[in-house]
Amino acid sequence: MTEKVKVVACPTCGEDVAWRPENTWRPFCSERCKLIDLGEWASEKYKVPVAEPGAFDDLERRG
Ligand SMILES: [Zn+2]
């Protein structure tokens, strides 16, 4: 009896990952790859200017 397990490629390193409920890090192969991916996603946000300098000062004066 062979269980059919879906296998996906880890988005970070491309390693084969068995899609099982006990695989906490799916679709990643490991916690490391998940953290790397999350880190890249977070760093994308830093590239986008959130507010212009002085915007918070302005809000405080009005508030
Ligand atoms: Zn990986």
N, CA, C, O and the ligand as a Tripos MOL2 file, in Angstrom:
@<TRIPOS>MOLECULE
protein
  253   251    64     0     0
PROTEIN
NO_CHARGES

@<TRIPOS>ATOM
      1 N           0.8470   -1.1980    0.0000 N.3       1 MET1
      2 CA          0.0000    0.0000    0.0000 C.3       1 MET1
      3 C           0.8820    1.2470    0.0000 C.2       1 MET1
      4 O           1.6920    1.4820    0.8970 O.2       1 MET1
      5 N           0.6810    2.0160   -1.0410 N.am      2 THR2
      6 CA          1.4940    3.2220   -1.1430 C.3       2 THR2
      7 C           0.5990    4.4530   -1.0820 C.2       2 THR2
      8 O          -0.3480    4.5910   -1.8570 O.2       2 THR2
      9 N           0.9090    5.3220   -0.1690 N.am      3 GLU3
     10 CA          0.1360    6.5470   -0.0290 C.3       3 GLU3
     11 C           0.5980    7.5530   -1.0790 C.2       3 GLU3
     12 O           1.7960    7.7750   -1.2560 O.2       3 GLU3
     13 N          -0.3650    8.1580   -1.7700 N.am      4 LYS4
     14 CA          0.0040    9.1760   -2.7620 C.3       4 LYS4
     15 C           0.1950   10.5070   -2.0360 C.2       4 LYS4
     16 O          -0.7400   11.0470   -1.4450 O.2       4 LYS4
     17 N           1.3930   11.0110   -2.0910 N.am      5 VAL5
     18 CA          1.6930   12.2840   -1.4380 C.3       5 VAL5
     19 C           2.0160   13.3190   -2.4990 C.2       5 VAL5
     20 O           2.8600   13.0970   -3.3680 O.2       5 VAL5
     21 N           1.3420   14.4380   -2.4190 N.am      6 LYS6
     22 CA          1.6180   15.5220   -3.3420 C.3       6 LYS6
     23 C           2.9650   16.1440   -2.9980 C.2       6 LYS6
     24 O           3.2750   16.3910   -1.8320 O.2       6 LYS6
     25 N           3.7460   16.3860   -4.0200 N.am      7 VAL7
     26 CA          5.0670   16.9800   -3.7960 C.3       7 VAL7
     27 C           5.1180   18.3300   -4.4860 C.2       7 VAL7
     28 O           4.7970   18.4560   -5.6680 O.2       7 VAL7
     29 N           5.5270   19.3360   -3.7280 N.am      8 VAL8
     30 CA          5.6600   20.6760   -4.2950 C.3       8 VAL8
     31 C           7.1180   21.1220   -4.1860 C.2       8 VAL8
     32 O           7.8930   20.5530   -3.4170 O.2       8 VAL8
     33 N           7.4790   22.1290   -4.9480 N.am      9 ALA9
     34 CA          8.8410   22.6480   -4.8780 C.3       9 ALA9
     35 C           8.8840   23.7950   -3.8670 C.2       9 ALA9
     36 O           8.0460   24.6960   -3.9060 O.2       9 ALA9
     37 N           9.8500   23.7570   -2.9770 N.am     10 CYS10
     38 CA         10.0430   24.8210   -1.9940 C.3      10 CYS10
     39 C          10.2750   26.1430   -2.7330 C.2      10 CYS10
     40 O          11.1810   26.2300   -3.5620 O.2      10 CYS10
     41 N           9.4700   27.1750   -2.4450 N.am     11 PRO11
     42 CA          9.5990   28.4520   -3.1490 C.3      11 PRO11
     43 C          10.9630   29.1120   -2.9540 C.2      11 PRO11
     44 O          11.3930   29.9150   -3.7810 O.2      11 PRO11
     45 N          11.6300   28.7740   -1.8710 N.am     12 THR12
     46 CA         12.9100   29.4190   -1.5800 C.3      12 THR12
     47 C          14.0760   28.7030   -2.2490 C.2      12 THR12
     48 O          14.8930   29.3460   -2.9090 O.2      12 THR12
     49 N          14.1690   27.3830   -2.0930 N.am     13 CYS13
     50 CA         15.3460   26.6670   -2.5850 C.3      13 CYS13
     51 C          15.0140   25.6770   -3.6940 C.2      13 CYS13
     52 O          15.9250   25.1190   -4.3060 O.2      13 CYS13
     53 N          13.7270   25.4450   -3.9670 N.am     14 GLY14
     54 CA         13.3500   24.5480   -5.0550 C.3      14 GLY14
     55 C          13.4030   23.0720   -4.6850 C.2      14 GLY14
     56 O          13.2160   22.2100   -5.5440 O.2      14 GLY14
     57 N          13.6510   22.7800   -3.4350 N.am     15 GLU15
     58 CA         13.7070   21.4040   -2.9480 C.3      15 GLU15
     59 C          12.3100   20.7780   -2.9950 C.2      15 GLU15
     60 O          11.3090   21.4660   -2.7980 O.2      15 GLU15
     61 N          12.2490   19.4670   -3.2570 N.am     16 ASP16
     62 CA         10.9630   18.7770   -3.2350 C.3      16 ASP16
     63 C          10.4330   18.7110   -1.8060 C.2      16 ASP16
     64 O          11.1490   18.3250   -0.8830 O.2      16 ASP16
     65 N           9.1640   19.0960   -1.6390 N.am     17 VAL17
     66 CA          8.5490   19.0840   -0.3230 C.3      17 VAL17
     67 C           7.2780   18.2510   -0.3800 C.2      17 VAL17
     68 O           6.3960   18.5190   -1.1960 O.2      17 VAL17
     69 N           7.1750   17.2500    0.4740 N.am     18 ALA18
     70 CA          5.9670   16.4370    0.5370 C.3      18 ALA18
     71 C           4.8720   17.2280    1.2410 C.2      18 ALA18
     72 O           5.0510   17.7060    2.3610 O.2      18 ALA18
     73 N           3.7270   17.3580    0.5580 N.am     19 TRP19
     74 CA          2.6290   18.1560    1.1120 C.3      19 TRP19
     75 C           1.8480   17.3090    2.0870 C.2      19 TRP19
     76 O           0.8670   16.6720    1.7030 O.2      19 TRP19
     77 N           2.2550   17.2880    3.3240 N.am     20 ARG20
     78 CA          1.5810   16.5030    4.3550 C.3      20 ARG20
     79 C           1.2150   17.4320    5.5110 C.2      20 ARG20
     80 O           1.8760   18.4420    5.7510 O.2      20 ARG20
     81 N           0.1340   17.0620    6.2270 N.am     21 PRO21
     82 CA         -0.3010   17.8940    7.3640 C.3      21 PRO21
     83 C           0.7880   18.0430    8.4090 C.2      21 PRO21
     84 O           0.8810   19.0820    9.0640 O.2      21 PRO21
     85 N           1.6070   17.0270    8.5710 N.am     22 GLU22
     86 CA          2.6480   17.1000    9.5970 C.3      22 GLU22
     87 C           3.8370   17.9440    9.1730 C.2      22 GLU22
     88 O           4.7320   18.2330    9.9680 O.2      22 GLU22
     89 N           3.8300   18.3340    7.9040 N.am     23 ASN23
     90 CA          4.9000   19.2160    7.4380 C.3      23 ASN23
     91 C           4.5050   20.6600    7.7330 C.2      23 ASN23
     92 O           3.7990   21.3070    6.9600 O.2      23 ASN23
     93 N           4.9830   21.1390    8.8720 N.am     24 THR24
     94 CA          4.5910   22.4610    9.3670 C.3      24 THR24
     95 C           4.9940   23.5840    8.4260 C.2      24 THR24
     96 O           4.3450   24.6290    8.3810 O.2      24 THR24
     97 N           6.0640   23.3670    7.6780 N.am     25 TRP25
     98 CA          6.6480   24.4770    6.9080 C.3      25 TRP25
     99 C           6.2080   24.4860    5.4530 C.2      25 TRP25
    100 O           6.6750   25.3180    4.6750 O.2      25 TRP25
    101 N           5.3070   23.5640    5.0660 N.am     26 ARG26
    102 CA          4.8830   23.5470    3.6780 C.3      26 ARG26
    103 C           4.2860   24.8910    3.2800 C.2      26 ARG26
    104 O           3.6250   25.4830    4.1330 O.2      26 ARG26
    105 N           4.4420   25.4220    2.1090 N.am     27 PRO27
    106 CA          5.1290   24.7370    1.0060 C.3      27 PRO27
    107 C           6.6530   24.8080    1.0700 C.2      27 PRO27
    108 O           7.3290   24.4440    0.1080 O.2      27 PRO27
    109 N           7.1870   25.2650    2.1710 N.am     28 PHE28
    110 CA          8.6430   25.3410    2.3030 C.3      28 PHE28
    111 C           9.1820   24.0280    2.8350 C.2      28 PHE28
    112 O           8.4510   23.2600    3.4600 O.2      28 PHE28
    113 N          10.4690   23.7630    2.5900 N.am     29 CYS29
    114 CA         11.0570   22.5090    3.0220 C.3      29 CYS29
    115 C          11.4580   22.5890    4.4880 C.2      29 CYS29
    116 O          11.6200   21.5560    5.1370 O.2      29 CYS29
    117 N          11.6200   23.7840    5.0150 N.am     30 SER30
    118 CA         12.0820   23.9170    6.3880 C.3      30 SER30
    119 C          11.7290   25.2970    6.9230 C.2      30 SER30
    120 O          11.3330   26.1910    6.1740 O.2      30 SER30
    121 N          11.8800   25.4510    8.2350 N.am     31 GLU31
    122 CA         11.6170   26.7400    8.8610 C.3      31 GLU31
    123 C          12.5450   27.8080    8.2850 C.2      31 GLU31
    124 O          12.1490   28.9580    8.0900 O.2      31 GLU31
    125 N          13.7830   27.4040    8.0180 N.am     32 ARG32
    126 CA         14.7740   28.3370    7.4880 C.3      32 ARG32
    127 C          14.2780   28.9650    6.1810 C.2      32 ARG32
    128 O          14.3400   30.1810    6.0000 O.2      32 ARG32
    129 N          13.7820   28.1050    5.2670 N.am     33 CYS33
    130 CA         13.3350   28.6090    3.9750 C.3      33 CYS33
    131 C          12.0980   29.4890    4.1380 C.2      33 CYS33
    132 O          11.9320   30.4630    3.4040 O.2      33 CYS33
    133 N          11.2450   29.1630    5.0760 N.am     34 LYS34
    134 CA         10.0550   29.9820    5.3050 C.3      34 LYS34
    135 C          10.4690   31.3650    5.8040 C.2      34 LYS34
    136 O           9.9370   32.3800    5.3550 O.2      34 LYS34
    137 N          11.4210   31.3970    6.7340 N.am     35 LEU35
    138 CA         11.8820   32.6730    7.2820 C.3      35 LEU35
    139 C          12.5750   33.5060    6.2240 C.2      35 LEU35
    140 O          12.4350   34.7280    6.1930 O.2      35 LEU35
    141 N          13.3260   32.8410    5.3550 N.am     36 ILE36
    142 CA         14.0030   33.5700    4.2800 C.3      36 ILE36
    143 C          12.9650   34.2320    3.3830 C.2      36 ILE36
    144 O          13.1050   35.3950    3.0030 O.2      36 ILE36
    145 N          11.9220   33.4760    3.0520 N.am     37 ASP37
    146 CA         10.8890   34.0070    2.1690 C.3      37 ASP37
    147 C          10.1550   35.1640    2.8430 C.2      37 ASP37
    148 O           9.8930   36.1860    2.2090 O.2      37 ASP37
    149 N           9.8260   35.0090    4.1170 N.am     38 LEU38
    150 CA          9.1440   36.0790    4.8470 C.3      38 LEU38
    151 C          10.0340   37.3050    4.9400 C.2      38 LEU38
    152 O           9.5580   38.4370    4.8500 O.2      38 LEU38
    153 N          11.3170   37.0780    5.1190 N.am     39 GLY39
    154 CA         12.2760   38.1780    5.2190 C.3      39 GLY39
    155 C          12.3440   38.9660    3.9260 C.2      39 GLY39
    156 O          12.4200   40.1950    3.9390 O.2      39 GLY39
    157 N          12.3160   38.2480    2.8020 N.am     40 GLU40
    158 CA         12.3610   38.9400    1.5200 C.3      40 GLU40
    159 C          11.0950   39.7370    1.2950 C.2      40 GLU40
    160 O          11.1180   40.8360    0.7410 O.2      40 GLU40
    161 N           9.9890   39.1600    1.7370 N.am     41 TRP41
    162 CA          8.7070   39.8450    1.5870 C.3      41 TRP41
    163 C           8.7080   41.1270    2.4230 C.2      41 TRP41
    164 O           8.2340   42.1710    1.9750 O.2      41 TRP41
    165 N           9.2390   41.0360    3.6280 N.am     42 ALA42
    166 CA          9.2730   42.1940    4.5170 C.3      42 ALA42
    167 C          10.2020   43.2690    3.9630 C.2      42 ALA42
    168 O           9.8970   44.4590    4.0400 O.2      42 ALA42
    169 N          11.3350   42.8480    3.4060 N.am     43 SER43
    170 CA         12.2930   43.8250    2.8990 C.3      43 SER43
    171 C          11.7240   44.5490    1.6800 C.2      43 SER43
    172 O          12.1060   45.6850    1.3970 O.2      43 SER43
    173 N          10.8100   43.8940    0.9560 N.am     44 GLU44
    174 CA         10.1510   44.5650   -0.1610 C.3      44 GLU44
    175 C           9.4160   45.8040    0.3390 C.2      44 GLU44
    176 O           9.3810   46.8360   -0.3320 O.2      44 GLU44
    177 N           8.8330   45.6860    1.5210 N.am     45 LYS45
    178 CA          8.0680   46.7970    2.0810 C.3      45 LYS45
    179 C           8.9620   47.9830    2.4010 C.2      45 LYS45
    180 O           8.5530   49.1380    2.2820 O.2      45 LYS45
    181 N          10.2080   47.6770    2.8130 N.am     46 TYR46
    182 CA         11.1020   48.7640    3.1950 C.3      46 TYR46
    183 C          11.5350   49.5990    1.9980 C.2      46 TYR46
    184 O          11.9620   50.7450    2.1430 O.2      46 TYR46
    185 N          11.4160   48.9990    0.7970 N.am     47 LYS47
    186 CA         11.8170   49.7280   -0.3980 C.3      47 LYS47
    187 C          10.7900   50.7910   -0.7680 C.2      47 LYS47
    188 O          11.0930   51.7450   -1.4850 O.2      47 LYS47
    189 N           9.5690   50.6100   -0.2670 N.am     48 VAL48
    190 CA          8.5000   51.5470   -0.5940 C.3      48 VAL48
    191 C           8.4460   52.6340    0.4810 C.2      48 VAL48
    192 O           8.3110   52.3170    1.6630 O.2      48 VAL48
    193 N           8.5460   53.8770    0.1040 N.am     49 PRO49
    194 CA          8.4440   54.9510    1.0990 C.3      49 PRO49
    195 C           7.0550   54.9810    1.7060 C.2      49 PRO49
    196 O           6.0610   55.0920    0.9880 O.2      49 PRO49
    197 N           6.9810   54.8840    3.0150 N.am     50 VAL50
    198 CA          5.6820   54.8200    3.6960 C.3      50 VAL50
    199 C           5.1080   56.2220    3.8520 C.2      50 VAL50
    200 O           3.9380   56.4590    3.5490 O.2      50 VAL50
    201 N           5.9340   57.1500    4.3270 N.am     51 ALA51
    202 CA          5.4570   58.5130    4.5280 C.3      51 ALA51
    203 C           6.6080   59.4770    4.2890 C.2      51 ALA51
    204 O           7.7700   59.1190    4.4860 O.2      51 ALA51
    205 N           6.3070   60.6460    3.8850 N.am     52 GLU52
    206 CA          7.3550   61.6270    3.6830 C.3      52 GLU52
    207 C           7.8350   62.1500    5.0320 C.2      52 GLU52
    208 O           7.0750   62.1920    5.9990 O.2      52 GLU52
    209 N           9.1090   62.5480    5.0860 N.am     53 PRO53
    210 CA          9.6270   63.0850    6.3580 C.3      53 PRO53
    211 C           8.8020   64.2810    6.7950 C.2      53 PRO53
    212 O           8.5050   65.1760    6.0030 O.2      53 PRO53
    213 N           8.4370   64.2820    8.0720 N.am     54 GLY54
    214 CA          7.6760   65.4170    8.5760 C.3      54 GLY54
    215 C           6.1790   65.1800    8.5610 C.2      54 GLY54
    216 O           5.4270   65.9840    9.1100 O.2      54 GLY54
    217 N           5.7290   64.0970    7.9460 N.am     55 ALA55
    218 CA          4.2940   63.8340    7.8520 C.3      55 ALA55
    219 C           3.6900   63.6330    9.2330 C.2      55 ALA55
    220 O           2.5660   64.0620    9.4930 O.2      55 ALA55
    221 N           4.4420   62.9770   10.1240 N.am     56 PHE56
    222 CA          3.9050   62.7240   11.4460 C.3      56 PHE56
    223 C           3.8390   64.0150   12.2590 C.2      56 PHE56
    224 O           2.8970   64.2270   13.0220 O.2      56 PHE56
    225 N           4.8480   64.8790   12.0910 N.am     57 ASP57
    226 CA          4.8310   66.1670   12.7820 C.3      57 ASP57
    227 C           3.5760   66.9370   12.4180 C.2      57 ASP57
    228 O           2.9040   67.5200   13.2690 O.2      57 ASP57
    229 N           3.2830   66.9220   11.1240 N.am     58 ASP58
    230 CA          2.1420   67.6460   10.6320 C.3      58 ASP58
    231 C           0.8450   67.1500   11.2590 C.2      58 ASP58
    232 O          -0.0130   67.9370   11.6580 O.2      58 ASP58
    233 N           0.7220   65.8360   11.3360 N.am     59 LEU59
    234 CA         -0.4800   65.2360   11.9090 C.3      59 LEU59
    235 C          -0.6290   65.6250   13.3780 C.2      59 LEU59
    236 O          -1.7340   65.9030   13.8430 O.2      59 LEU59
    237 N           0.4930   65.6430   14.1060 N.am     60 GLU60
    238 CA          0.4410   65.9550   15.5250 C.3      60 GLU60
    239 C           0.0070   67.4030   15.7420 C.2      60 GLU60
    240 O          -0.7350   67.6930   16.6800 O.2      60 GLU60
    241 N           0.4500   68.2790   14.9100 N.am     61 ARG61
    242 CA          0.0840   69.6940   15.0650 C.3      61 ARG61
    243 C          -1.4160   69.9040   14.8380 C.2      61 ARG61
    244 O          -2.0710   70.7100   15.5000 O.2      61 ARG61
    245 N          -1.9310   69.1270   13.8550 N.am     62 ARG62
    246 CA         -3.3580   69.2750   13.5430 C.3      62 ARG62
    247 C          -4.2320   68.6430   14.6210 C.2      62 ARG62
    248 O          -5.3110   69.1360   14.9500 O.2      62 ARG62
    249 N          -3.7090   67.4940   15.1780 N.am     63 GLY63
    250 CA         -4.5130   66.6830   16.0820 C.3      63 GLY63
    251 C          -4.7610   67.3640   17.3900 C.2      63 GLY63
    252 O          -5.4270   66.8050   18.2620 O.2      63 GLY63
    253 ZN         13.7260   25.1190    0.9250 Zn       64 ZN64
@<TRIPOS>BOND
     1     1     2 1
     2     2     3 1
     3     3     4 2
     4     3     5 am
     5     5     6 1
     6     6     7 1
     7     7     8 2
     8     7     9 am
     9     9    10 1
    10    10    11 1
    11    11    12 2
    12    11    13 am
    13    13    14 1
    14    14    15 1
    15    15    16 2
    16    15    17 am
    17    17    18 1
    18    18    19 1
    19    19    20 2
    20    19    21 am
    21    21    22 1
    22    22    23 1
    23    23    24 2
    24    23    25 am
    25    25    26 1
    26    26    27 1
    27    27    28 2
    28    27    29 am
    29    29    30 1
    30    30    31 1
    31    31    32 2
    32    31    33 am
    33    33    34 1
    34    34    35 1
    35    35    36 2
    36    35    37 am
    37    37    38 1
    38    38    39 1
    39    39    40 2
    40    39    41 am
    41    41    42 1
    42    42    43 1
    43    43    44 2
    44    43    45 am
    45    45    46 1
    46    46    47 1
    47    47    48 2
    48    47    49 am
    49    49    50 1
    50    50    51 1
    51    51    52 2
    52    51    53 am
    53    53    54 1
    54    54    55 1
    55    55    56 2
    56    55    57 am
    57    57    58 1
    58    58    59 1
    59    59    60 2
    60    59    61 am
    61    61    62 1
    62    62    63 1
    63    63    64 2
    64    63    65 am
    65    65    66 1
    66    66    67 1
    67    67    68 2
    68    67    69 am
    69    69    70 1
    70    70    71 1
    71    71    72 2
    72    71    73 am
    73    73    74 1
    74    74    75 1
    75    75    76 2
    76    75    77 am
    77    77    78 1
    78    78    79 1
    79    79    80 2
    80    79    81 am
    81    81    82 1
    82    82    83 1
    83    83    84 2
    84    83    85 am
    85    85    86 1
    86    86    87 1
    87    87    88 2
    88    87    89 am
    89    89    90 1
    90    90    91 1
    91    91    92 2
    92    91    93 am
    93    93    94 1
    94    94    95 1
    95    95    96 2
    96    95    97 am
    97    97    98 1
    98    98    99 1
    99    99   100 2
   100    99   101 am
   101   101   102 1
   102   102   103 1
   103   103   104 2
   104   103   105 am
   105   105   106 1
   106   106   107 1
   107   107   108 2
   108   107   109 am
   109   109   110 1
   110   110   111 1
   111   111   112 2
   112   111   113 am
   113   113   114 1
   114   114   115 1
   115   115   116 2
   116   115   117 am
   117   117   118 1
   118   118   119 1
   119   119   120 2
   120   119   121 am
   121   121   122 1
   122   122   123 1
   123   123   124 2
   124   123   125 am
   125   125   126 1
   126   126   127 1
   127   127   128 2
   128   127   129 am
   129   129   130 1
   130   130   131 1
   131   131   132 2
   132   131   133 am
   133   133   134 1
   134   134   135 1
   135   135   136 2
   136   135   137 am
   137   137   138 1
   138   138   139 1
   139   139   140 2
   140   139   141 am
   141   141   142 1
   142   142   143 1
   143   143   144 2
   144   143   145 am
   145   145   146 1
   146   146   147 1
   147   147   148 2
   148   147   149 am
   149   149   150 1
   150   150   151 1
   151   151   152 2
   152   151   153 am
   153   153   154 1
   154   154   155 1
   155   155   156 2
   156   155   157 am
   157   157   158 1
   158   158   159 1
   159   159   160 2
   160   159   161 am
   161   161   162 1
   162   162   163 1
   163   163   164 2
   164   163   165 am
   165   165   166 1
   166   166   167 1
   167   167   168 2
   168   167   169 am
   169   169   170 1
   170   170   171 1
   171   171   172 2
   172   171   173 am
   173   173   174 1
   174   174   175 1
   175   175   176 2
   176   175   177 am
   177   177   178 1
   178   178   179 1
   179   179   180 2
   180   179   181 am
   181   181   182 1
   182   182   183 1
   183   183   184 2
   184   183   185 am
   185   185   186 1
   186   186   187 1
   187   187   188 2
   188   187   189 am
   189   189   190 1
   190   190   191 1
   191   191   192 2
   192   191   193 am
   193   193   194 1
   194   194   195 1
   195   195   196 2
   196   195   197 am
   197   197   198 1
   198   198   199 1
   199   199   200 2
   200   199   201 am
   201   201   202 1
   202   202   203 1
   203   203   204 2
   204   203   205 am
   205   205   206 1
   206   206   207 1
   207   207   208 2
   208   207   209 am
   209   209   210 1
   210   210   211 1
   211   211   212 2
   212   211   213 am
   213   213   214 1
   214   214   215 1
   215   215   216 2
   216   215   217 am
   217   217   218 1
   218   218   219 1
   219   219   220 2
   220   219   221 am
   221   221   222 1
   222   222   223 1
   223   223   224 2
   224   223   225 am
   225   225   226 1
   226   226   227 1
   227   227   228 2
   228   227   229 am
   229   229   230 1
   230   230   231 1
   231   231   232 2
   232   231   233 am
   233   233   234 1
   234   234   235 1
   235   235   236 2
   236   235   237 am
   237   237   238 1
   238   238   239 1
   239   239   240 2
   240   239   241 am
   241   241   242 1
   242   242   243 1
   243   243   244 2
   244   243   245 am
   245   245   246 1
   246   246   247 1
   247   247   248 2
   248   247   249 am
   249   249   250 1
   250   250   251 1
   251   251   252 2
@<TRIPOS>SUBSTRUCTURE
     1 MET1         2 RESIDUE 1 A MET
     2 THR2         6 RESIDUE 1 A THR
     3 GLU3        10 RESIDUE 1 A GLU
     4 LYS4        14 RESIDUE 1 A LYS
     5 VAL5        18 RESIDUE 1 A VAL
     6 LYS6        22 RESIDUE 1 A LYS
     7 VAL7        26 RESIDUE 1 A VAL
     8 VAL8        30 RESIDUE 1 A VAL
     9 ALA9        34 RESIDUE 1 A ALA
    10 CYS10       38 RESIDUE 1 A CYS
    11 PRO11       42 RESIDUE 1 A PRO
    12 THR12       46 RESIDUE 1 A THR
    13 CYS13       50 RESIDUE 1 A CYS
    14 GLY14       54 RESIDUE 1 A GLY
    15 GLU15       58 RESIDUE 1 A GLU
    16 ASP16       62 RESIDUE 1 A ASP
    17 VAL17       66 RESIDUE 1 A VAL
    18 ALA18       70 RESIDUE 1 A ALA
    19 TRP19       74 RESIDUE 1 A TRP
    20 ARG20       78 RESIDUE 1 A ARG
    21 PRO21       82 RESIDUE 1 A PRO
    22 GLU22       86 RESIDUE 1 A GLU
    23 ASN23       90 RESIDUE 1 A ASN
    24 THR24       94 RESIDUE 1 A THR
    25 TRP25       98 RESIDUE 1 A TRP
    26 ARG26      102 RESIDUE 1 A ARG
    27 PRO27      106 RESIDUE 1 A PRO
    28 PHE28      110 RESIDUE 1 A PHE
    29 CYS29      114 RESIDUE 1 A CYS
    30 SER30      118 RESIDUE 1 A SER
    31 GLU31      122 RESIDUE 1 A GLU
    32 ARG32      126 RESIDUE 1 A ARG
    33 CYS33      130 RESIDUE 1 A CYS
    34 LYS34      134 RESIDUE 1 A LYS
    35 LEU35      138 RESIDUE 1 A LEU
    36 ILE36      142 RESIDUE 1 A ILE
    37 ASP37      146 RESIDUE 1 A ASP
    38 LEU38      150 RESIDUE 1 A LEU
    39 GLY39      154 RESIDUE 1 A GLY
    40 GLU40      158 RESIDUE 1 A GLU
    41 TRP41      162 RESIDUE 1 A TRP
    42 ALA42      166 RESIDUE 1 A ALA
    43 SER43      170 RESIDUE 1 A SER
    44 GLU44      174 RESIDUE 1 A GLU
    45 LYS45      178 RESIDUE 1 A LYS
    46 TYR46      182 RESIDUE 1 A TYR
    47 LYS47      186 RESIDUE 1 A LYS
    48 VAL48      190 RESIDUE 1 A VAL
    49 PRO49      194 RESIDUE 1 A PRO
    50 VAL50      198 RESIDUE 1 A VAL
    51 ALA51      202 RESIDUE 1 A ALA
    52 GLU52      206 RESIDUE 1 A GLU
    53 PRO53      210 RESIDUE 1 A PRO
    54 GLY54      214 RESIDUE 1 A GLY
    55 ALA55      218 RESIDUE 1 A ALA
    56 PHE56      222 RESIDUE 1 A PHE
    57 ASP57      226 RESIDUE 1 A ASP
    58 ASP58      230 RESIDUE 1 A ASP
    59 LEU59      234 RESIDUE 1 A LEU
    60 GLU60      238 RESIDUE 1 A GLU
    61 ARG61      242 RESIDUE 1 A ARG
    62 ARG62      246 RESIDUE 1 A ARG
    63 GLY63      250 RESIDUE 1 A GLY
    64 ZN64       253 GROUP 0 **** ****
